[in-house]
Amino acid sequence: MNICLQYEAGSDPKALSALAERWDLTDDNQTAMALILTSERLELRKRDEAKLGGIYVDFASGTMTHRRRFGGGRGEAIAKAIGIKKSYLPTVVDATAGLGRDAFLLAALGCNVQMLERHPVVAALLDDGLQRGYQNAEIGSWLRERMTLLHTSSLTSLASILPRPDVVYLDPMYPHRRKSALVKKEMRVFQSLVGTDDDADGLLAPARELAVKRVVVKRPSYAQPLAGVVAQAAITTKNHRFDLYFT
Ligand SMILES: C[S@@+](CC[C@H](N)C(=O)[O-])C[C@H]1O[C@@H](n2cnc3c(N)ncnc32)[C@H](O)[C@@H]1O
C-alpha cells in the first residue's frame, strides 16, 4: 500500500527501507497519512492535522501500566465476556487486533492471545510495539509467551488456525455516531487510515466454526449485532456491548 514514509533524526534510514519491504509499503508523498520512524518507535501521523499527534503502540506506557495495575482486572467487562473464571484462562484468537489494546489486557490477565491484523500499516505499528514490549524488563517475559501476531485477513485465515482457541474475539471498526470533532484525537487518526470494516459481517460464521467455547463481539452500545445475528447473551458497559455467541 502507498503511504508517506519518513524518518526522524536518530533513526536508521535502512531500518525504514527494511520495514517498507517487510510490510509491502510504497513511499508516496501524496498520501494524507505518514508512517514515521523516530529514534524510539514507529508512529502514524495525519499530515494535515499535526496537532492530533502520532499514534503508536507502547504496551509499557504509563496508561497501559496503570490500567494493568489498577484497572478492573478480572472484573473488567472484557474479562467476563471471554469467560475468565478462577483458574480458567481461555486461549484467545483476536481476529481484528488493531493496536492490540484489548489483546494486551487479556494477555496481562494471563491468557494466550494470537492476534490477526490485515492492514499492513496497523500490523507494522503493532509489530513495532510488540518487539519493544518483548524487550521490556517488566513485561517482556510474559508478553513473549502470551502475545503473537499474524499479518493476514481473518476472513480467509480463521478456517486454518490450529490449535482451535477457546474464544474468538472480534472488534471490527464501526462507523462512529458522534461528530468527528468529538471523537478522540487518536481515534480520528486511526479511522483516517483504516476506515470502517464494511465486510465485518463475514467474520461471524468462521469465528463460530473456529471457537471451541464462544465468540465475543465488541460493539458500540447503539450498534446492531454483527451480521444481524442476535447474540445469546451480552455484557454491557457505558459505551460498549460484548455480544456472546456460545458454540
Ligand atoms: C477497532 S480496531 C480493533 C481495536 C482493538 N480491539 C484494540 O483494542 O486495539 C479493528 C481492526 O480490525 C482490523 N480488521 C478488520 N477486519 C479484519 C480482518 N478480516 N482480518 C484481520 N483484521 C481485520 C482492522 O484493520 C482494524 O485494525
The ligand as an SDF file (V2000), in Angstrom:
LIG
                    3D

 27 29  0  0  0  0  0  0  0  0999 V2000
  -11.4620   -1.3130   16.0190 C   0  0  0  0  0  0  0  0  0  0  0  0
   -9.9420   -1.9760   15.5060 S   0  0  0  0  0  0  0  0  0  0  0  0
   -9.5940   -3.1150   16.7970 C   0  0  0  0  0  0  0  0  0  0  0  0
   -9.0950   -2.4690   18.0520 C   0  0  0  0  0  0  0  0  0  0  0  0
   -8.5530   -3.4730   19.0290 C   0  0  0  0  0  0  0  0  0  0  0  0
   -9.6010   -4.2650   19.6220 N   0  0  0  0  0  0  0  0  0  0  0  0
   -7.7410   -2.7910   20.0990 C   0  0  0  0  0  0  0  0  0  0  0  0
   -8.0410   -2.9920   21.2910 O   0  0  0  0  0  0  0  0  0  0  0  0
   -6.7670   -2.0770   19.7620 O   0  0  0  0  0  0  0  0  0  0  0  0
  -10.3440   -3.0560   14.1960 C   0  0  0  0  0  0  0  0  0  0  0  0
   -9.1330   -3.6530   13.4830 C   0  0  0  0  0  0  0  0  0  0  0  0
   -9.5380   -4.8560   12.8480 O   0  0  0  0  0  0  0  0  0  0  0  0
   -8.8410   -4.9850   11.6340 C   0  0  0  0  0  0  0  0  0  0  0  0
   -9.6130   -5.9100   10.7840 N   0  0  0  0  0  0  0  0  0  0  0  0
  -10.8460   -5.7350   10.2890 C   0  0  0  0  0  0  0  0  0  0  0  0
  -11.2340   -6.7910    9.5510 N   0  0  0  0  0  0  0  0  0  0  0  0
  -10.2020   -7.6680    9.5960 C   0  0  0  0  0  0  0  0  0  0  0  0
   -9.9930   -8.9510    9.0110 C   0  0  0  0  0  0  0  0  0  0  0  0
  -10.9050   -9.5270    8.2150 N   0  0  0  0  0  0  0  0  0  0  0  0
   -8.8310   -9.5810    9.2680 N   0  0  0  0  0  0  0  0  0  0  0  0
   -7.8890   -9.0080   10.0600 C   0  0  0  0  0  0  0  0  0  0  0  0
   -8.0220   -7.7750   10.6080 N   0  0  0  0  0  0  0  0  0  0  0  0
   -9.1680   -7.1140   10.3890 C   0  0  0  0  0  0  0  0  0  0  0  0
   -8.7970   -3.5510   11.1040 C   0  0  0  0  0  0  0  0  0  0  0  0
   -7.7660   -3.4140   10.1410 O   0  0  0  0  0  0  0  0  0  0  0  0
   -8.5510   -2.7730   12.3940 C   0  0  0  0  0  0  0  0  0  0  0  0
   -7.1760   -2.5960   12.6090 O   0  0  0  0  0  0  0  0  0  0  0  0
  1  2  1  0
  2  3  1  0
  2 10  1  0
  3  4  1  0
  4  5  1  0
  5  6  1  0
  5  7  1  0
  7  8  2  0
  7  9  1  0
 10 11  1  0
 11 12  1  0
 11 26  1  0
 12 13  1  0
 13 14  1  0
 13 24  1  0
 14 15  1  0
 14 23  1  0
 15 16  2  0
 16 17  1  0
 17 18  1  0
 17 23  2  0
 18 19  1  0
 18 20  2  0
 20 21  1  0
 21 22  2  0
 22 23  1  0
 24 25  1  0
 24 26  1  0
 26 27  1  0
M  CHG  2   2   1   9  -1
M  END
$$$$
